[in-house]
Amino acid sequence: MEPTTIVLLKILGPVFFLMAFAVFFRPLLMQKIIFDFLDEDEELFQWGCIGFVAGIVIVQFHNIWSGLPEVIISLTGWLMIAEGILFILFPSVAKRFIKLFSPSLLIVDGILALAIGTYFCWIGFL
């Protein structure tokens, strides 16, 4: 495994883990944050910029498509780029997508984040 992969596992693992616990222990706050995007175009734009830049950094330093951890990291980077572009250039489409977001889907996202975070921490730190 490449050193860049290990570093990104050690960074993204705890982030995914923390987000999963935020979903499980603060679900109402997480729903509020998500639905607040519908009211604030400026906030959507700012998060789009942050996501786009973070995705570019990940893809620039880690566009590797062999091995499960590498693929998940690279895919995460590309999805962050796509989300950033969507939030910045097509906010009305992003808002329609956010409206489809339901509390049950939030739990699914939390479970997925917990699984990825646990996997990344396990591989990155052990």
C-alpha positions as CSV (number, residue, x, y, z in Angstrom):
1,M,0.0,0.0,0.0
2,E,1.3,3.4,-0.9
3,P,2.3,5.9,1.8
4,T,-0.3,8.4,0.5
5,T,-3.0,5.8,0.9
6,I,-2.1,5.2,4.5
7,V,-2.1,8.9,5.3
8,L,-5.5,9.4,3.7
9,L,-6.8,6.3,5.5
10,K,-5.7,7.9,8.8
11,I,-7.3,11.2,7.9
12,L,-10.6,10.0,6.3
13,G,-11.2,7.1,8.7
14,P,-11.7,9.2,11.8
15,V,-13.7,11.8,9.7
16,F,-16.1,9.1,8.5
17,F,-16.3,7.6,12.0
18,L,-17.1,11.0,13.5
19,M,-19.8,11.8,11.0
20,A,-21.4,8.4,11.6
21,F,-21.6,9.0,15.3
22,A,-23.0,12.5,14.7
23,V,-25.7,10.9,12.6
24,F,-26.5,8.4,15.4
25,F,-26.2,10.7,18.4
26,R,-27.4,14.0,16.9
27,P,-29.9,13.0,14.2
28,L,-32.1,16.1,14.6
29,L,-29.1,18.4,14.2
30,M,-27.8,16.5,11.2
31,Q,-31.3,16.8,9.6
32,K,-31.4,20.5,10.3
33,I,-28.0,21.0,8.8
34,I,-29.0,19.2,5.7
35,F,-32.3,21.0,5.2
36,D,-30.8,24.4,6.0
37,F,-29.0,24.1,2.7
38,L,-32.4,24.7,1.1
39,D,-32.6,28.2,2.7
40,E,-29.1,29.5,2.3
41,D,-27.6,29.7,-1.2
42,E,-24.4,31.2,0.2
43,E,-23.9,28.2,2.5
44,L,-24.5,25.8,-0.4
45,F,-21.9,27.7,-2.4
46,Q,-19.3,27.6,0.4
47,W,-19.7,23.9,1.0
48,G,-19.5,23.3,-2.7
49,C,-16.2,25.2,-2.8
50,I,-14.8,23.3,0.2
51,G,-15.9,19.9,-1.2
52,F,-14.5,20.7,-4.6
53,V,-11.1,21.8,-3.3
54,A,-10.9,18.8,-0.9
55,G,-11.9,16.4,-3.8
56,I,-9.2,18.0,-6.1
57,V,-6.6,17.5,-3.4
58,I,-7.5,13.8,-2.9
59,V,-7.6,13.1,-6.6
60,Q,-4.4,15.0,-7.3
61,F,-2.4,13.0,-4.7
62,H,-4.4,9.7,-4.8
63,N,-6.0,8.7,-8.1
64,I,-5.3,5.0,-7.6
65,W,-7.8,2.3,-8.7
66,S,-6.2,-0.9,-7.5
67,G,-7.2,-2.4,-4.1
68,L,-10.4,-1.7,-2.2
69,P,-9.1,1.0,0.2
70,E,-7.5,2.9,-2.8
71,V,-10.6,2.7,-4.9
72,I,-12.8,3.9,-2.0
73,I,-10.5,6.9,-1.4
74,S,-10.3,7.8,-5.1
75,L,-14.0,7.4,-5.5
76,T,-14.5,9.7,-2.5
77,G,-12.4,12.3,-4.1
78,W,-14.2,12.2,-7.4
79,L,-17.6,12.3,-5.6
80,M,-16.5,15.3,-3.7
81,I,-15.5,17.0,-6.9
82,A,-18.9,16.2,-8.5
83,E,-20.8,17.4,-5.4
84,G,-18.8,20.6,-5.4
85,I,-19.6,21.3,-9.0
86,L,-23.3,20.4,-8.4
87,F,-23.5,22.8,-5.4
88,I,-21.7,25.7,-7.1
89,L,-23.1,25.5,-10.7
90,F,-26.4,23.8,-10.3
91,P,-27.8,24.8,-6.9
92,S,-31.4,24.2,-7.9
93,V,-30.7,20.6,-8.9
94,A,-28.8,20.1,-5.6
95,K,-31.7,21.5,-3.6
96,R,-34.1,19.1,-5.4
97,F,-31.8,16.2,-4.5
98,I,-31.6,17.4,-0.8
99,K,-35.4,17.5,-0.6
100,L,-35.4,13.8,-1.5
101,F,-33.3,13.2,1.6
102,S,-35.3,11.5,4.3
103,P,-34.4,10.6,7.9
104,S,-34.3,6.8,7.0
105,L,-31.7,7.6,4.3
106,L,-29.7,9.5,6.9
107,I,-29.5,6.3,9.0
108,V,-28.3,4.4,6.0
109,D,-25.7,7.0,5.3
110,G,-24.6,6.8,9.0
111,I,-24.2,3.0,8.8
112,L,-22.2,3.4,5.5
113,A,-20.0,6.1,7.1
114,L,-19.5,3.9,10.2
115,A,-18.5,0.9,8.0
116,I,-16.1,2.9,5.9
117,G,-14.6,4.7,8.9
118,T,-14.1,1.5,10.8
119,Y,-12.5,-0.1,7.7
120,F,-10.2,2.9,7.1
121,C,-9.1,3.1,10.7
122,W,-8.5,-0.6,10.9
123,I,-6.3,-0.6,7.8
124,G,-4.7,2.8,8.4
125,F,-3.7,2.4,12.0
126,L,-3.0,-1.3,12.2
